[in-house]
């Protein structure tokens, strides 16, 4: 090979030509090969082998170094580490000069001089590195979290995964009617709501148990106007179990669950829990079969009233603009109307809904709901429920009472503020007596058959409403202020306030000053409207405080202070003040520190200016001395 190219240059050229050679045709490969042979001097077979081979990879050579600390030093370090109660490396490094002599002095440990020197010269990082294996061995492994087998079988679904489902995709939840004490056995409400239409079903269960949930779900499924396609539940054990999984598999229902501790994944059912269940039953405690039977009657009437006569909003679009979210809703519709407009609903089911809607009487349903609510309220409060009668309800009296029912405020018998949780008790308790208005002369009020729930009177506020305290403070003295303004319309509000403070000591503070100014301005506006001429405002001081600048506090001793600063220019104003407090007891206090700091700062600036002037005056002499030295 007659060429001056080095091996590195030939390899660099081969790496540059290799890709072009591999992608070229046979004719172009011959031309590239001849150029490569001419440049590198390779034999033809060698050049072909180089261009067809892969580029060389540089292997990094690791530097091998003997370990400084042998096994004997490591064993001694472990003994010292155990004797220190397994402290960290940094603490053990500081402890070794104390611990090692103590163990040797008491005969517990005897090391060779070389090992002893290695132990004492170890760094904290080296100690931690040599103790890695003992620490890893003693570290207890955390048991992996075991996910129950039913939870693994049910996939998760978030609130964003529905994507406009067909009627039959429902969410399910339990509402506890435990009152204020979540203990013992009490009635739960199993609630289901349809995502597409808002159709809501509810049924009571006497205990929170998986078998009862499946049986109640089967009864609800048989009464739905559509086929149950999908069911989304939370992570409670009453839902996440093999019974519900096998039931859904047997009926072709897609079962999903929400993410743990993410209530927004079940936003639809959470809204219905408050808007339907809590609105009907409130927050009282219901337990026993009698309460469950009454709640069954209530839900039998409410399912028809809510699904056929209660329109609801449905979100159409949502757009975020920074922190502001703009929401657009479809026109309110009842769940029945949405099902009638759904294309996926069969015509037979739509005809059945129209037939049911034509036979329903909303006021009859509402009257039945109120009667059952009164029974449940008496049952929960420990009172004697009204006896059941075979006579039909007096619907005419109920209809007549609707025109004046609003006078009584909240008329649902199950409503009670005392039964609500603590975070809802902050609602103001409205007195029924204060809401009853005088009856109309043409319409005689009719007392409803079921009296409203007992409510306490609204407690009087201890403090005045926000913003009213200042008005109340000036209300008693405002006639005095008006007489003073009538005499002197141009008197300043500040002077008026000072006069009030002198006339009524301790009654007014600076907080009422702005209120007085505002009321005086309003009086002047009304006076100008009456034709009163208000001249320029005048102000007269009521105290004898001197006007102008305050007297110089340090005037008597400033020359002495300046001498102290010249002797010790680096002392602070606080040190100077403390020194003169000792010299002149009772004359100065720490309240004058800010003034003294300004005086000391001004003195230092003047001292710097004097020093600059002295240096400038010495400049000609320094220049002449420099010239004389240069000539010499």
Residue pairs with C-beta under 8 A, 6 or more apart in sequence:
1 40
1 41
1 42
1 43
2 41
3 39
3 40
3 41
5 13
5 39
5 40
5 41
10 40
10 42
10 50
11 56
13 36
13 39
13 40
14 36
14 40
14 50
14 51
14 55
15 55
17 32
17 36
17 51
18 51
18 55
20 32
21 29
21 32
21 33
21 36
21 51
22 51
22 52
24 32
32 51
33 44
33 47
33 48
33 51
36 42
36 47
36 51
37 43
37 44
37 47
40 47
42 50
68 118
69 77
69 118
69 122
69 126
69 130
72 115
73 115
73 118
73 119
73 130
74 130
76 109
76 111
76 115
76 119
77 119
77 122
77 127
77 130
77 131
78 131
78 134
79 109
80 92
80 96
80 99
80 100
80 103
80 109
80 119
81 87
81 92
81 127
81 131
81 134
83 99
83 103
83 108
84 91
84 92
84 95
84 99
86 138
87 95
88 128
89 124
89 125
89 126
89 127
89 128
89 131
90 124
92 124
92 127
93 122
93 123
93 124
93 127
96 119
96 120
96 122
97 120
100 109
100 111
100 116
100 119
100 120
103 109
104 110
104 111
111 119
122 130
148 240
150 240
150 241
150 242
150 245
151 235
151 240
151 257
153 245
154 240
154 245
154 255
154 256
154 257
155 256
155 257
156 256
156 257
156 258
156 259
157 232
157 256
157 257
157 258
157 265
158 258
158 259
158 262
158 265
159 264
159 265
159 266
159 267
162 169
162 195
164 196
165 195
165 196
165 229
165 230
166 196
166 229
166 342
166 344
167 194
167 196
167 197
167 199
167 226
167 339
167 342
167 344
167 345
168 194
168 196
168 224
168 226
168 227
168 228
168 229
168 230
169 194
169 195
169 196
169 229
169 230
169 232
170 192
170 193
170 194
170 195
170 228
170 230
170 231
170 232
171 192
171 193
171 195
171 231
171 232
171 233
171 266
171 268
171 269
172 190
172 191
172 192
172 217
172 231
172 232
172 233
172 239
172 269
173 190
173 191
173 233
173 234
173 266
173 269
173 270
173 273
174 188
174 189
174 190
174 191
174 205
174 208
174 213
174 236
174 238
175 188
175 189
175 191
175 273
175 277
175 278
176 182
176 186
176 188
176 208
177 186
177 187
177 188
177 189
177 281
177 284
177 285
177 286
177 291
178 184
178 186
178 285
179 186
179 283
179 284
179 285
179 380
179 419
180 285
180 419
180 421
181 285
184 287
185 206
185 207
185 287
186 285
186 286
186 287
187 204
187 205
187 206
187 286
187 287
187 288
187 291
187 292
187 295
188 204
188 205
188 207
188 208
189 202
189 203
189 204
189 205
189 277
189 281
189 295
189 299
190 202
190 203
190 204
190 205
190 213
190 216
190 217
190 220
191 200
191 201
191 202
191 269
191 272
191 273
191 276
191 277
192 200
192 201
192 202
192 217
192 220
192 231
192 269
193 199
193 200
193 201
193 268
193 269
193 272
194 200
194 226
194 335
195 268
196 338
196 342
197 335
197 338
197 339
197 342
198 268
198 312
198 314
198 335
198 338
199 224
199 225
199 226
199 307
199 335
199 336
199 339
200 272
200 276
200 303
200 306
200 307
200 335
201 220
201 223
201 224
201 299
201 303
202 276
202 277
202 299
202 302
202 303
203 216
203 219
203 220
203 296
203 299
204 291
204 292
204 295
204 296
204 299
205 212
205 213
205 216
205 292
206 212
206 288
206 289
206 292
208 238
209 238
210 237
210 238
210 239
210 241
210 243
210 244
211 243
213 238
213 239
213 244
214 243
214 244
214 247
217 244
217 247
218 247
221 228
221 251
225 339
225 345
225 349
225 352
225 353
226 339
226 345
226 349
228 251
228 253
229 253
229 254
230 253
230 254
230 255
230 256
231 248
231 253
231 254
231 255
231 256
232 256
232 257
232 258
232 265
232 266
233 239
233 240
233 244
233 255
233 256
233 257
233 258
234 257
234 258
234 266
235 257
235 258
235 260
239 257
240 257
244 255
245 255
247 253
248 254
248 255
258 265
258 266
259 265
263 270
276 302
276 306
279 412
280 298
280 299
280 302
280 369
280 373
280 412
280 414
281 295
281 298
281 373
281 376
281 414
282 412
282 414
282 415
282 416
282 419
282 420
283 416
283 419
283 420
283 421
283 424
284 376
284 377
284 380
284 381
284 414
284 416
284 419
285 380
285 419
286 292
286 295
286 376
286 379
286 380
290 379
291 376
291 379
291 380
294 372
294 375
294 376
294 379
295 376
297 368
297 372
298 369
298 372
298 373
298 376
301 365
301 368
301 369
301 372
302 365
302 369
304 356
304 360
304 365
305 362
305 365
305 366
305 369
306 335
307 334
307 335
307 336
308 334
308 335
308 336
308 356
308 357
308 360
308 362
309 334
309 360
309 362
309 365
310 334
311 332
311 333
311 334
311 337
312 332
312 333
312 334
312 335
313 329
313 330
313 332
314 329
314 330
314 333
314 338
315 327
315 328
315 329
315 330
316 328
316 329
316 330
317 327
317 328
318 325
318 326
318 327
318 328
319 325
319 326
319 328
320 326
333 341
336 353
336 357
339 345
339 349
339 350
339 353
340 350
340 353
340 354
363 395
363 398
363 399
363 402
364 395
366 398
367 393
367 395
367 398
368 393
370 398
370 411
370 412
370 413
370 448
370 450
371 393
371 449
371 450
373 412
373 413
373 414
373 450
374 386
374 413
374 450
375 385
375 386
376 413
376 414
377 413
377 414
377 416
377 453
378 384
378 385
378 386
378 413
379 385
380 414
380 419
393 449
394 449
397 446
397 449
398 448
398 449
400 446
401 446
401 447
401 448
401 449
403 443
403 445
404 439
404 443
404 445
404 446
405 411
405 448
407 435
407 436
407 437
407 445
408 432
408 435
408 436
408 448
408 452
409 430
409 432
409 435
409 452
409 455
410 430
410 452
410 453
410 455
411 448
411 452
412 452
412 453
413 450
413 451
413 452
413 453
414 453
415 452
415 453
416 453
416 455
417 424
417 425
417 427
417 429
417 455
418 425
420 427
428 458
429 455
429 456
429 457
429 458
429 459
430 455
430 458
431 455
431 456
431 457
431 458
432 452
432 455
433 457
434 457
434 458
439 445
463 469
464 472
470 511
470 512
470 514
470 515
471 515
473 507
473 508
473 512
473 515
474 481
474 512
474 515
474 516
474 519
477 500
477 504
478 519
480 500
480 503
481 496
481 500
481 516
481 519
481 520
482 523
484 491
484 496
484 499
485 491
485 496
485 520
485 523
485 524
485 527
488 538
489 524
489 527
489 532
489 533
489 534
489 535
490 534
490 535
490 536
490 537
490 538
491 537
491 538
492 537
492 538
492 539
493 513
493 516
493 517
493 520
493 521
494 513
494 539
495 538
495 539
495 540
495 542
496 516
496 520
497 508
497 512
497 513
497 516
498 542
499 542
500 507
500 508
500 516
501 507
501 508
502 542
524 534
527 534
528 534
552 558
553 588
553 592
553 595
554 561
554 592
554 595
554 596
554 599
557 580
557 584
558 599
560 580
561 576
561 580
561 599
562 603
564 571
564 576
564 579
565 571
565 576
565 600
565 603
565 604
569 604
569 607
572 600
573 593
573 596
573 597
573 599
573 600
574 593
576 596
576 600
577 588
577 590
577 592
577 593
577 596
580 587
580 588
581 587
581 588
581 589
